[in-house]
Amino acid sequence: MSDGQWWFCLKHMRVEPDQGCPNKDRLGPYATEQEAAGALQRAADRNKSWDEADEADD
C-alpha cells in the first residue's frame, strides 16, 4: 500500500503507487488511487476550460 502518493502512468495507462515509472512519464501525485485513476479526465476537463477562457478573451 502506498503512503498516499498515487500516480497515473502515461506510458502504461494505469495507476501506480509511489514506486513506479519515472515521474516524466506520469501525472500526479494524487492523494488516492481513485483520484489518480481520473487524471486523464481531469486534464481534459481543465484543458477544455482553459481553451474556453482563451476564446472568451479574444
Secondary structure, DSSP 8 states (H G I E B T S, - for coil): --SS-EEEETTTTEEEESSSS-GGGEEEEESSHHHHHTHHHHHHHHHHHHHHHHHHH-
